[in-house]
Amino acid sequence: MSEVKVNKISPRSGTEVTLGDSGDTFTIPSGATINNQGTATNFGATGSASWNTTVKTSDFTAVAGEGYFVNTTSGEVDVTLPAGTAGAVVAVADYANTADTNNIILKQNGSDKIEGSTNDYIINREGASITLVYVDSTKGWIVTDTGNSTDAFDVKYIVASGGTESTSGNFKIHTFTGPGTFTITCIGSACGSNSVDYLVVAGGGSGGGRYGGGGGGGGYRESSGAASGCYTRSPLGACVSALTLPATSYPITVGAGGAGVPAVPGNDAGNRGSNSVFSTITSAGGGVGQGQNTVSPLAPGGSGGGGSYGNSAPIAAGGSGNTPSVSPPQGSNGGNGHSPNAPYATGGGGGATEVGANATPSPSTAGRGGAGATSCITGLPVGRSGGGGGSGEAASGPVNAGAASPCGSGTAGAGSNTNAASAAANRGGGSGAAYYPGPSSNSGVGGSGIVVIRYKFQN
């Protein structure tokens, strides 16, 4: 085979050069390119264009062989196609992903058609890109390749922000100890992550005043953990589905604990804790510990407050938990106080997983706060939403104070002439009841709540 090597072939006359005869085959080696600055006929379309990186923001006329990035942020852009020559290629891409709002309009040159029609061709899909080749006068410009920027990658995992962010392996954790906003910017996909687990704990109620019952723990609601790893969650999370949420912002409410009340002048019930809220999940504030002679059930809550001593009724019943009702329950009932007469012992507040203990007469003992629940959603085991202990006075001295919830978030009632301890912050525990006598004795402050959100963010 003979070989001719030259740097340039130019026409002897005119402006055209013919290679070979009709029917001949010319082979272009792999990796070679054609610089289409002039016009090459009978080669057929190469199927691609040389992209012009000067972004177009207003109407223009395209040149054969070029591709254009078109920015329609400020408004619609018209692209007039060049005069049709068989094999000519033009490409257009939506630069700012705004073609769905402000369209890119392809217009024919003269009588040339687009896809066999004399109508304008409207690009109205966000992130769209198309390549057109001119074929003949019957069909004109035909779309040979289309794409979309969202097809080029698949965001598999949720992308979100808000609260105090931390990680545990492949899982991200957002912790809110006060009001805030959880913002999802990408919803992910089923092959990565598209749902979030949650823990929503309300503020705990406070114990009552003179001969009052212990405060109820804040409502406790948790999902199963199936969406964000095999951490140990409380029994209350069993079979509770994670939340699948659209990409938007979600206000977070973290409930405050109920304020304490003084022992003197007596008869004062405690204060209810405030609700905590995330998306469709609301946990109810803990119920109040009853005050002396307040023997009818008081305002119910996530968990009910303990019953007080009542000298005119046989039993001072504790308040109702899991109010409003959800499944599984968000809390438990408070324990009963002891009456009439000495010992003036009171009931413990209910906890997330256990009712508050009843007061007992012999030995004189106030009711223990009901157990809360323990979860490792933040990476470590933490007990929350325990009930506060009851208190009171026996004929010959103070009763044994009601113990805190075993989950560590409830607090004991006063067992001497001192204030009952407040519940720990962001544990949602009920506080202990006040002791009497003793003008310096107050019930404790209920523990504030918490909201925790967890999801998978990487492999």
PyMOL commands that set and color helices and strands:
alter all, ss='L'
color gray80, all
select helices_A, chain A and resi 149-151+235-237
alter helices_A, ss='H'
color red, helices_A
select strands_A, chain A and resi 50-56+60-61+66-70+77-80+89-94+104-107+121-123+128-136+140-148+158-161+164-168+171-176+180-187+197-201+220-222+249-253+276-278+281-283+315-316+337-338+344-345+373-375+382-384+392-394+397-398+450-456
alter strands_A, ss='S'
color yellow, strands_A
deselect
rebuild
show_as cartoon
